[in-house]
Amino acid sequence: MRRLIFDFILCLIILVISGCRQDNTPVPLKFKAYAHNPILTPGEPGSWDDLLVMNACILEHDDTIYLFYTGYAQNMIKAVGLAISTDGYHFTKYSGNPILEADQTGFDAYGVSQAEVFKEDSLWVLYYNAREIAGFGMGPSIGRATALSLYGPWTRSEEPVITSGKICEWDSEFLQVGSILKQNNGDYIMFYSAAYDFASQKNFLIGMATSKDGISWKKYNDPTTKEHPYVESDPVMMTGKSGEWDTDGITLGFVSKVKNGFEMFYAGFEMYYYGSVNADSKADKWESGSIGYATSVDGIHWEKYKKNPVYSVENDPYYFNMAKKEAIIHNPKILKKGSFYMLYYDYGLGVGKISVATAELK
């Protein structure tokens, strides 16, 4: 009898200890920077990407790894290029770059950037951010292009598939596509970043939209929020509390389906001030960016990992080559290879290079 009681108590203890795990996060989620970062840098002077390279989109097809990226020229015109690798570390830029660029007409006349690519039956589909007029930063529209080959040629839609919200809404200035997922029922989910003021580099939030065909999209809208800035739609993830690592803004990088719903890697930002009494001066503030992890059952309600951030700029030795005010990382993308996660990211507009870190999951 005593033996049975002991075994019962032991089982209870095991169950309690097992239940103490805060979530089903892969363990350990510790990324190590590649020793020879960065892996992709701007082109030669005079080339289409001679100023910056950013916004990696990474996928593997037929034993080849494809990295789509945004390239900036010295005149700040941006386009989408492609680089190829066999190991995920050493990339060769495609000689036919850029594979997608502005043509001076339509909603994407001035610039195309931030590609998100996936396979749809016999077609490759590419979603991208678009600017119709000259200006700095991200545009207010997302376009869609298709091709039979990853190298193109890409046929673009004549109209954007989704656009920013109206004035006073939380997503009124820009939309940046993060991930497109196809559900088992054939519907699509888009996760995106948006904000109403790009210049401030604050109040960036994460939203979600759904579609039956991948062309007509409906933003998530909580009917209980009836005041601006959430009249038309609502974000699905907010910034952290004051003083937390993601208190000033969050931007999306990567969402994928997992056993119990979805997982997300995203960038979080916190503003710091230095060297001046006038803390409102843009010249006297810098931004610290790190990468966090979150999970969700339904794609709407997200739980941030309690040990966030999972990767910070200080984890990358290349950090010591950058000026402190330029030391940020964002735009995380994940390539899953066996038991490894390969995390691709860039250092923002101040540095304009792409790097990689890896984590082994147990």
VENURNOR-V718807 format. One record per residue. N is the residue number from 1. PHI is phi in whole degrees, 0 to 359 (* if undefined). PSI is psi in degrees with one decimal (* if undefined). Layout:
n	phi	psi
N	PHI	PSI
N	PHI	PSI
This chain:
n	phi	psi
1	*	-44.2
2	298	-36.6
3	297	-42.3
4	296	-41.9
5	297	-42.6
6	299	-46.4
7	298	-39.1
8	296	-45.2
9	297	-40.7
10	298	-41.5
11	297	-40.8
12	298	-42.7
13	299	-43.7
14	298	-42.8
15	296	-41.0
16	295	-44.9
17	297	-42.3
18	297	-38.2
19	288	-13.1
20	284	-12.8
21	298	131.0
22	290	-27.7
23	195	-171.5
24	260	32.5
25	298	134.9
26	303	141.2
27	236	134.6
28	273	149.6
29	257	67.0
30	238	115.5
31	266	142.1
32	242	127.6
33	292	143.8
34	295	134.2
35	296	-23.7
36	250	29.4
37	299	151.5
38	279	160.3
39	262	-15.6
40	219	129.4
41	230	165.6
42	302	158.1
43	281	-177.1
44	294	153.3
45	308	133.3
46	93	-8.8
47	276	168.1
48	293	-19.9
49	236	38.5
50	278	-2.0
51	256	-54.9
52	216	151.2
53	231	132.9
54	209	-179.0
55	56	62.5
56	292	140.7
57	234	119.6
58	242	134.4
59	208	158.9
60	241	133.8
61	212	125.7
62	52	48.9
63	65	16.1
64	239	139.0
65	259	127.2
66	249	128.9
67	242	107.8
68	273	139.6
69	213	161.2
70	267	128.8
71	247	135.2
72	251	133.9
73	271	170.7
74	300	-27.4
75	275	8.7
76	71	7.6
77	289	134.4
78	240	152.0
79	211	174.6
80	253	130.9
81	239	177.8
82	223	137.9
83	230	149.2
84	236	145.7
85	211	158.2
86	253	-16.3
87	237	-5.8
88	86	-1.7
89	244	-38.2
90	251	114.6
91	243	143.8
92	243	126.0
93	290	139.6
94	294	133.7
95	292	-19.9
96	268	12.2
97	297	152.5
98	283	150.7
99	274	-17.8
100	212	125.1
101	214	163.8
102	293	148.4
103	236	19.4
104	68	12.5
105	225	152.7
106	77	-167.4
107	290	-15.4
108	242	34.1
109	294	-32.9
110	264	-34.8
111	194	144.0
112	236	143.7
113	198	174.1
114	56	64.5
115	286	145.3
116	229	117.0
117	238	138.3
118	206	166.3
119	268	134.0
120	229	97.6
121	56	-119.4
122	269	-3.7
123	254	150.7
124	263	136.4
125	243	134.2
126	233	118.5
127	262	145.3
128	208	155.5
129	279	143.5
130	226	142.6
131	240	131.9
132	270	-30.2
133	236	162.8
134	297	146.3
135	163	165.6
136	265	144.8
137	93	-166.5
138	278	152.9
139	270	174.2
140	270	3.0
141	229	155.9
142	240	126.4
143	255	172.3
144	224	134.7
145	226	154.2
146	228	155.3
147	202	157.5
148	275	-18.4
149	229	149.8
150	296	-21.1
151	274	-5.8
152	92	-169.4
153	288	147.3
154	260	130.4
155	260	119.2
156	267	151.6
157	290	149.8
158	283	-22.8
159	232	154.7
160	294	152.9
161	270	-19.1
162	200	146.6
163	227	168.5
164	297	162.4
165	283	176.6
166	287	167.2
167	305	138.9
168	86	-7.5
169	272	157.0
170	296	-21.6
171	244	34.0
172	281	-15.4
173	258	-43.0
174	209	159.2
175	230	132.9
176	236	113.6
177	292	134.9
178	255	-60.5
179	216	145.4
180	241	124.6
181	237	141.3
182	258	126.4
183	278	167.8
184	297	-27.8
185	275	2.9
186	95	-11.5
187	285	163.6
188	243	150.0
189	236	131.7
190	246	129.6
191	252	135.4
192	214	161.0
193	257	149.7
194	202	163.2
195	196	169.6
196	255	-2.9
197	207	94.8
198	294	-38.9
199	299	-33.9
200	286	-20.2
201	58	28.7
202	228	164.1
203	64	26.8
204	284	130.5
205	230	175.0
206	243	130.8
207	239	178.3
208	216	145.7
209	221	157.5
210	234	157.4
211	206	149.8
212	273	-29.7
213	235	-0.7
214	81	3.2
215	243	-47.8
216	262	118.7
217	244	146.8
218	236	121.7
219	287	147.5
220	296	131.8
221	224	118.0
222	278	114.6
223	295	-14.3
224	277	-12.8
225	261	111.7
226	240	7.5
227	244	151.9
228	298	140.9
229	261	21.9
230	240	37.6
231	283	-48.8
232	279	-38.9
233	203	172.7
234	225	146.2
235	288	156.9
236	256	-10.4
237	218	135.1
238	253	170.6
239	289	167.9
240	284	174.6
241	289	164.3
242	306	130.5
243	91	-10.5
244	278	166.2
245	293	-21.1
246	241	34.2
247	287	-25.6
248	259	-17.4
249	178	151.7
250	225	140.7
251	229	148.3
252	278	149.5
253	235	-56.8
254	208	131.7
255	231	137.4
256	219	160.1
257	278	136.7
258	231	-178.9
259	305	-43.7
260	255	20.6
261	139	-110.6
262	223	152.8
263	236	151.1
264	224	136.8
265	248	129.4
266	218	162.3
267	259	140.4
268	236	150.1
269	228	148.6
270	221	132.2
271	275	140.3
272	234	153.9
273	237	148.7
274	208	153.6
275	63	13.6
276	203	147.8
277	288	-31.1
278	277	92.1
279	286	-10.3
280	274	-8.3
281	286	128.2
282	297	-28.5
283	289	-15.1
284	247	22.2
285	222	150.9
286	223	166.3
287	239	130.4
288	256	122.5
289	242	137.7
290	223	175.6
291	244	131.4
292	242	173.8
293	227	143.3
294	211	158.6
295	229	156.5
296	208	147.6
297	275	-38.9
298	244	-2.1
299	84	-5.7
300	252	-44.1
301	256	115.5
302	247	143.5
303	246	117.5
304	286	141.4
305	298	130.6
306	291	-16.1
307	257	18.6
308	299	153.7
309	281	155.0
310	271	-13.4
311	202	130.1
312	235	163.6
313	300	-30.3
314	293	-16.6
315	282	-10.4
316	254	117.9
317	304	-23.5
318	294	-16.4
319	307	-36.3
320	285	-5.6
321	267	-2.8
322	252	150.9
323	294	146.0
324	302	-39.9
325	287	-9.7
326	257	-0.1
327	276	79.3
328	229	160.3
329	226	141.7
330	200	-169.6
331	56	53.3
332	289	137.2
333	226	146.6
334	243	134.2
335	245	119.9
336	268	121.0
337	230	98.9
338	64	-124.0
339	268	9.7
340	249	144.2
341	255	125.7
342	257	117.7
343	258	116.0
344	256	141.4
345	203	169.6
346	230	175.4
347	254	18.4
348	79	-173.4
349	290	-19.7
350	285	-24.5
351	238	-46.3
352	67	51.1
353	220	159.3
354	245	137.7
355	227	178.9
356	216	148.8
357	222	159.5
358	230	153.6
359	219	136.4
360	264	129.2
361	264	138.3
362	236	*
